[in-house]
Amino acid sequence: MQLGVVDLDDDHPRPEAGVVYDVVSASSQRVGRIPVPESSYRRLHLDLYEFYVDDLPDFLSKKNEGLLKIQASTKNPQDLGGSMTDAAFVSEFKAKDGSYAPSFLYRGVFRNVVIQGWVTLSFELYELDSDASEYYGKIKGVIDNVPEIKNLDILKGLPYLNLATQLFDGIITTFGRNADDHLWGELPILEIQPTPGGAFLRTGIYLLAEKTASNGKLIELGDLQYKDGRIQRKKGKRLPNHLLFGMSLVEHRGEST
């Protein structure tokens, strides 16, 4: 896996329609020059933009079904000196090889994740052996009908989607039976001031991509570009499995411990 950032113009921190942008490593000093809030504590927002399926081990079927789980650790804004709490997001998807999974466009994942100088993000991707959508849909329907669970917000002091982790683990236990069902298990740490070669935590558009496509070709971040909300190749058409997401850092006020 590799982690990159869309290299936007310094004077235009948001992408413009029709403009092609390069993708650079998250450890590049180009990313490090992006300004950050000066406060001791910051709030992180994370949105999903696109999840592209080049090829997953779907055995006899050309239809992939899986679960994507994203997890972060957050401070309790009412007790900044206390321990960290896990925040988790889970989404079920179905997608054919060589297509974008539906329901990921501009999908809000985290709001108000309180951090200091770093965050660890967990990305887990599972391919399911059998149809779990009905099972998932029923449980999610129950969750969606409880406003206190559906509209969780860390700043309101509510437990943030620990239920999502339990739901995810239950479905994997039931439907993910093979060792190769666990496709991604990445735990990148992003820091305001990383060690040399480490990944920067900044406001920007991030790309988590596999290093090879289904044809076995190695694809480096320098081979990729961003245009109008999607990743494309500079040369060639085949893209690797990848997740495009955005993060925003804002100042967190009320820093008493």
N, C-alpha and C positions, 0 to 999 in steps of 0.2 A: 504494500500500500504506500501511497505518497500523498502528502498534504500540500496543497498550493493555494495561492491567493491571486485573484484577478488584479492585474497591475493597472489600476485606474490612474488618470491624469492627476497630478498633484493639485491643480487648480479646480478640478471637477471631480469631487469624491464620489459622485454617482454616475453610473454608466449612461451614455447617451445612445439613443436609437440609431441603429445602422453603423455604429462605430465598432471596430474590431480591437480587442484588447488582448495582450499577452497574459499568460499565466506564469507566475514565478513561485519559487519555493517559499513556504511559510517562514523559512529561516533567513530569507534574503533581507539585506539591509534596506531594500526598497520598501519592504513592509515595515521595518523598524522605524522608518522616518514618519509614518503616519502618527499624528498626535493622539494623545490619550488624556482623559480627564486627570487632573492633578490631585484629586481627593485620595485619601488613604483607602477608602472602600469605594467600589464601583458596582453598578448594576449591569448585568449582561442580558441582552435579548438575543434569541436565536430563532431564525425562520428557515424553513426548508423551501427550496426553489424547484429542483428537479432531481429525480432518481432515475438513472438510465440503466437498463438491463441489457447488456451485450449478450451474455449467456450465463445461465445458472445450471447446475447439475439436475435438470428436470427429468432425467431418465427417459421414459418412453413418450412423455408429453412435451409439446412445445410451449405449454402454458406454465409459467412459473408462479408459484404461490409461496409467500414467505412473510416474515415479520421483521421489521426494522426497529431496533431499540436504541435510543440515544439517552445517555445519562450524564448528569453533571452533579457536582457537589456545591452546596450553597451555605452561606452563613444565615442564621436567623437574624433578621434586621432588628428584632426586639432584644437580642442577646448576642451582640457581635463577638463577645469574648467566649462564647460557648462553642460546642462542637459543631462539626459540619453535618448537613443533612443531604441525603441523596435526592435529586430531582430527576425523574425519569419520564420518557415519552415512548409510546409504543404505537406502531401503525402496521396494520395488515395490508398486503398488496397482492394483486395479480397482474402479471404483465407477460407478453410474449417476448421471445428473444429479439433483440434489436429494436426495442421500443422503450418509451418513457412510461413508468408506472403512474397510473392516475392518482389523483388526490394529494399530490405533493406540492402543487403550485401555490406559492405564497402561503404556505402552511405555518402558522405560528406554533412554535414548540415551547420555548421558554420565555418568560417575562420576569424581570426583576430577580435574576439570580445574583445574589450578593457575594462578591468576591473581593480579595485584596489584590495580590500581585500575580495570581495565576489561576488557572482552572484546568482540571482534568476532564476530558470528554471521553465517554465510552460509546463506541459504535459497534453494535452487534447485529449481524444479519444471519437469519436462519431461513433455509429452504424447508418447507413442510412436505412431508411424504404423502399426505392425503388432504382432502378438502376440509379445512378448518374454518372457513369463512362463516358458516352458519353458527358454529360454536362461538367464535369470536364475536359475531354480530349480536348474539343474544346477551352476552355478558356486557359488551360495550353499550348495548341499549339500556341496560339497567343503570350503568354508570352515568350515561347521558341524561337520564331522567332524575338524577339527584343533583340539584344546582350546586350544592356545597362541594361536590366532587368534580363536576364538569367544569366549573369556572374557578378552578384553583388559582390562587395568586399568592406568591410567597409573602408579599408585603402585608397580606391579611392575616398572617400567622397560621395558616392552615397547613396540615401535612400535604406535601406536594407530590402527588402521584406515586406514592409507595405502592398503591393499589395497582398501578400500571406494571410495576416490576413483578408483583405476584401474579397478575394475569398473564404476563409474558412467560414466566417460568412454568405456569400451569399448562399453557398451550404447548410449549416446547416438550414438556414431559409426556404429553399425550400424543403429539403428532410428529415430533422430531426425533426419530429413533436411530438414525445412522450417524456414524462419526463424522461424515463429510457434510452433514446438514448445517454445521456451524461454519459459515462462510467467512464472516468478518468477526474479529475480536480485537479491534484496535482500541488502544488507550493513550492517545496523544496528550501530552501536557503542553499547554500554551501559556506563555508568561509575558508579562509586561517587559521585563528585562531578562531574557533567557540567557543561558550559557551559550558560548560561541557554537553555532550550528544548531541551536535549539529553535523551536517555533515561536514566533511572535504572536501575542494576543492583541489584536487590533480590531477596530471597526472596519469591516470589509466583506467581500464575497469570497468564500472559501470553497475549495474543491478537494474532496477525498476520493481518490481514484486508484484502481488497481494498476499495477505496473505492466501487465500484459493483457492483450485482447484475446478473444477466443481462438484466433488463428495463430496464437503463439508469438505474435510480434510484440517486442518491447516498445512501450509508449512512455516517453518521458514528459515531464511537465512542459518543457520547452517545445514539444510537438503540438501543444494544445493552445487554443484561443477561445475567447469568450465573445459572443455577439448576440445581442437581443435576448438575453436570458438563458442561453444555452452554450454548451461547450462544443467546439468543432475542431477537426484536425487541420493543421497547416497543409499537410499532404496526405492523401488517402481519406477513406471514409469511415473505416471501422473504428469505433470508440470502445474503451474498456468500460466495465461496470464502474459507475461513479455516482457520487452524491454531491449536489451543489447546494450550498447553504450560506446564509448571511448571518453575521454577528454585529452587534452594536454595543458599544460601551458608553455609559452615561454616568455622571457623578451621582454618588449616593450621599444624601445629606442625613444629618442626625447620627453622627458617628460615636455616640457615647457607648461605652461597654458596660 
